[in-house]
Every structure is written in structure tokens, then in C-alpha cells.
Amino acid sequence: MIDPVAVIGAGVMGHGIAQLFAAAGAQVRLHDVDTPRLEGALREVDRSLLLLVEEGVLQAQAASAARARIHPTTDLEGALRGAALVTECIPEILDAKHALFARVERVVAADALLVSNTSTFPIARLAEGAVHPERMAITHYFNPAQLVPLVEVVPHPSMPPGRVERVMEILSAIGKRPVLLRRDVPGFVANRLQAALVREALHLLETGVASAEDIDTVLTEGPGVRWPFLGPVEMVDLGGLDVWRRVIDNLAPELCREEGAPAHLRERVERGDLGAKTGAGFHDYAGGRGEARLRHRDRALVRLAELKRRLEEPPRD
Ligand SMILES: NC(=O)c1ccc[n+]([C@@H]2O[C@H](COP(=O)([O-])OP(=O)(O)OC[C@H]3O[C@@H](n4cnc5c(N)ncnc54)[C@H](O)[C@@H]3O)[C@@H](O)[C@H]2O)c1
């Protein structure tokens, strides 16, 4: 493992990442510029640890020990002093990330690892102006970071192989499933796959092919049932390459090719219907339904992880 760890930015992603390192035994300094965000982050960690205890995947004592290892602070330099790993989770604004990394580099030791949870910036742009780009990488977690196993890893091209391996080892040690990308592309792999699917789903909705409920049901009761166990490339192998050649040849010309977001998505955003967080999106989330759906998602993710773990265990005899 690695210790101590600094997590910078205690928003949607930062609190989950802090929880992961603390649960794996590291002392975690969780820094944010905003005290209420720090307090909110700790409440989220408490809620998430309680869920893990309720679901029987974490002992109550281990949960309180993990919680005690998270040290919230608004003092950036204090959070960074002596940190062996710094995970940046501030908003997706390049200038802000550059300014933060410049401050980080002034404080941390030369062998510290500096990683970013950026969703969109290439590592080369993030590291522009860095004194030691060879210690920088992207580690792209998924929301909720404490429950989704995948982390996509994009090291700076100058990072020595031994250090890349170290990043992968650290992520495995906190229970993640790291995937090392061979090349830096916008959206990495996971968001490209998701964006292709969401673009088509919203196109089908806009053109009246099915209702929002039915489009969601088609996925959760259809292809989505296989996806926790079977990726798209192996799915082609199992279905037959000849079959998929015909499927793609016949369907590709029919698929949505819009280069931007569809009009009905833009209109909702413009009138302030942003989904669960404002109470309305394509579905209705009034009366606490959004919060309830998020809690249901988290519990389902914990149980799914447990099911996958059991299925991957070798047979007893
Ligand atoms: N939300 C997601 O689903 C998701 C998924 C993967 C990656 N990401 C990426 O993770 C990063 C963080 O996203 P988020 O959704 O957690 O954002 P967020 O807005 O929820 O949280 C960002 C936090 O950073 C704090 N902050 C802002 N400037 C700061 C600074 N200079 N120093 C310290 N703290 C500062 C804010 O007060 C806020 O609490 C972004 O790069 C985003 O693209 C987000």
C-alpha cells in the first residue's frame, strides 16, 4: 500500500476515493477549499460505510477505523506535506488543475505520485508546465468511486515502467480493477462506450420509437443483464463474428450520427431540468425519489460486487 495519501477536492468523486484508501489502511488527508463540502463529504463517507456494514461486507470496527483515518482539512500545504500519493479531484477546469499541480509540486517529495481523476483532459495537457511530468498519471474512477471497480489509467509518456506498475499495484491494493490504456484518447474507453449508447438511446427517444421507461427497460432487462459478466468483444466471439459482421453492416447506416447533444436534451438543460439533482429529467424525481434511486443503486452495486466475487471463486470440488 501507499501512505499517507492526499485527496484534493471533496466533491462527488473525492469522498469516495478518500474512503477507498482509508478502508485499505492509509492515512488520508482530504482537502477542499470549501468547509461545507468537506462536511458533506464526511457525511457521505459515513453513509457509505454504514451501507457496507449493513450489507455484511465490512465489520463495524473496520468501518470506524477507516473513518478515523480520514483527516479533513482546508490547508492544502498541510495535506500535501509528506504525501506519497496525491489524487486530484477538483472541477474539470484546466487552468485550475494547472494552478493546483504547480502548488502540489512545490510541496511534495520528488518521488511522490501525482494523479488526476480528469474525465476529459489528456495527460500531456495536464502535465504542461510540470517540473516532473514523469510522476504524473490519470487515474479515472467511476461514480460512485467507492463501489465501481474500474479505474482507467493513463500514465504520462515519460513515466518509467516501474512507476506505472506501482500505480497499478496501488489501485489493486485498494480493491480496484485498474485498466492501463495503451494510448490517450478523449473519453478513454468507458466514456466512449457509454456515450455511443446514450446518444443512440436519446435518439430513439427523440424520434418516438419507445418511451423513456421502455428504453431503460430494454437495456436493464436485455443486453445489460449480460454486461456485468460479458464484455462487448467477447459477446461478438460468442455470438459469431459472421453474425456481427452482418449486424454492423446492416445497422451502422441507420444509427444516430449527430455530432452534438440532441435538441430535447439541450431544452431540458436550458430550463433547469437536470435530472435527479433538480427533481426532474427524462423521469420524475420529485418527493425524494432521486435520493431513493441513488441509495438503491448503491445497495445494488454492493450486492452485485458480492455476487461477482462468489461467481469468480473456484468451485469447491
Ligand atoms: N462526477 C463524476 O461522475 C466523475 C466521474 C469521473 C471523473 N470525474 C472527474 O473528477 C473531477 C472532480 O469531479 P466531481 O464530480 O467530484 O466534482 P465536484 O464539483 O463534485 O467536486 C469538486 C470539489 O473540488 C473543490 N475544489 C474546487 N477547486 C478546488 C481547489 N483549487 N482546491 C481544492 N478543492 C477545490 C470543490 O469545492 C468541490 O468540493 C473532475 O475532473 C471530473 O471531470 C467526475
The ligand as an SDF file (V2000), in Angstrom:
LIG
                    3D

 44 48  0  0  0  0  0  0  0  0999 V2000
  -18.7790   13.1740  -11.1870 N   0  0  0  0  0  0  0  0  0  0  0  0
  -18.4060   12.1350  -11.9290 C   0  0  0  0  0  0  0  0  0  0  0  0
  -19.2200   11.2400  -12.2380 O   0  0  0  0  0  0  0  0  0  0  0  0
  -16.9780   11.9920  -12.3760 C   0  0  0  0  0  0  0  0  0  0  0  0
  -16.5270   10.7280  -12.8170 C   0  0  0  0  0  0  0  0  0  0  0  0
  -15.1880   10.5750  -13.1750 C   0  0  0  0  0  0  0  0  0  0  0  0
  -14.3270   11.6620  -13.1490 C   0  0  0  0  0  0  0  0  0  0  0  0
  -14.8030   12.8990  -12.7370 N   0  0  0  0  0  0  0  0  0  0  0  0
  -13.8280   13.9980  -12.6740 C   0  0  0  0  0  0  0  0  0  0  0  0
  -13.4280   14.1520  -11.3030 O   0  0  0  0  0  0  0  0  0  0  0  0
  -13.1250   15.5170  -11.0430 C   0  0  0  0  0  0  0  0  0  0  0  0
  -13.9880   16.0010   -9.8900 C   0  0  0  0  0  0  0  0  0  0  0  0
  -15.3400   15.8460  -10.2480 O   0  0  0  0  0  0  0  0  0  0  0  0
  -16.5110   15.8710   -9.1630 P   0  0  0  0  0  0  0  0  0  0  0  0
  -17.7320   15.4060   -9.8910 O   0  0  0  0  0  0  0  0  0  0  0  0
  -16.0770   15.1910   -7.9260 O   0  0  0  0  0  0  0  0  0  0  0  0
  -16.6160   17.4550   -8.9100 O   0  0  0  0  0  0  0  0  0  0  0  0
  -17.3760   18.2010   -7.7050 P   0  0  0  0  0  0  0  0  0  0  0  0
  -17.7420   19.5420   -8.2500 O   0  0  0  0  0  0  0  0  0  0  0  0
  -18.4340   17.3420   -7.1090 O   0  0  0  0  0  0  0  0  0  0  0  0
  -16.2260   18.3740   -6.6070 O   0  0  0  0  0  0  0  0  0  0  0  0
  -15.1080   19.1870   -6.7980 C   0  0  0  0  0  0  0  0  0  0  0  0
  -14.6650   19.6870   -5.4240 C   0  0  0  0  0  0  0  0  0  0  0  0
  -13.4310   20.3830   -5.5870 O   0  0  0  0  0  0  0  0  0  0  0  0
  -13.4550   21.5110   -4.7260 C   0  0  0  0  0  0  0  0  0  0  0  0
  -12.4790   22.4720   -5.2740 N   0  0  0  0  0  0  0  0  0  0  0  0
  -12.6150   23.3280   -6.2820 C   0  0  0  0  0  0  0  0  0  0  0  0
  -11.4370   23.9690   -6.5220 N   0  0  0  0  0  0  0  0  0  0  0  0
  -10.5500   23.4880   -5.6120 C   0  0  0  0  0  0  0  0  0  0  0  0
   -9.1680   23.7330   -5.3530 C   0  0  0  0  0  0  0  0  0  0  0  0
   -8.4620   24.5840   -6.0850 N   0  0  0  0  0  0  0  0  0  0  0  0
   -8.5820   23.0650   -4.3500 N   0  0  0  0  0  0  0  0  0  0  0  0
   -9.2830   22.1760   -3.5820 C   0  0  0  0  0  0  0  0  0  0  0  0
  -10.5940   21.8970   -3.7960 N   0  0  0  0  0  0  0  0  0  0  0  0
  -11.2120   22.5350   -4.8100 C   0  0  0  0  0  0  0  0  0  0  0  0
  -14.8970   21.9980   -4.7490 C   0  0  0  0  0  0  0  0  0  0  0  0
  -15.1830   22.7770   -3.5900 O   0  0  0  0  0  0  0  0  0  0  0  0
  -15.6510   20.6780   -4.7760 C   0  0  0  0  0  0  0  0  0  0  0  0
  -15.9730   20.2160   -3.4780 O   0  0  0  0  0  0  0  0  0  0  0  0
  -13.3460   16.2610  -12.3560 C   0  0  0  0  0  0  0  0  0  0  0  0
  -12.1340   16.3230  -13.0420 O   0  0  0  0  0  0  0  0  0  0  0  0
  -14.3230   15.3690  -13.0930 C   0  0  0  0  0  0  0  0  0  0  0  0
  -14.2590   15.5220  -14.5060 O   0  0  0  0  0  0  0  0  0  0  0  0
  -16.0930   13.0670  -12.3270 C   0  0  0  0  0  0  0  0  0  0  0  0
  1  2  1  0
  2  3  2  0
  2  4  1  0
  4  5  1  0
  4 44  2  0
  5  6  2  0
  6  7  1  0
  7  8  2  0
  8  9  1  0
  8 44  1  0
  9 10  1  0
  9 42  1  0
 10 11  1  0
 11 12  1  0
 11 40  1  0
 12 13  1  0
 13 14  1  0
 14 15  2  0
 14 16  1  0
 14 17  1  0
 17 18  1  0
 18 19  2  0
 18 20  1  0
 18 21  1  0
 21 22  1  0
 22 23  1  0
 23 24  1  0
 23 38  1  0
 24 25  1  0
 25 26  1  0
 25 36  1  0
 26 27  1  0
 26 35  1  0
 27 28  2  0
 28 29  1  0
 29 30  1  0
 29 35  2  0
 30 31  1  0
 30 32  2  0
 32 33  1  0
 33 34  2  0
 34 35  1  0
 36 37  1  0
 36 38  1  0
 38 39  1  0
 40 41  1  0
 40 42  1  0
 42 43  1  0
M  CHG  2   8   1  16  -1
M  END
$$$$
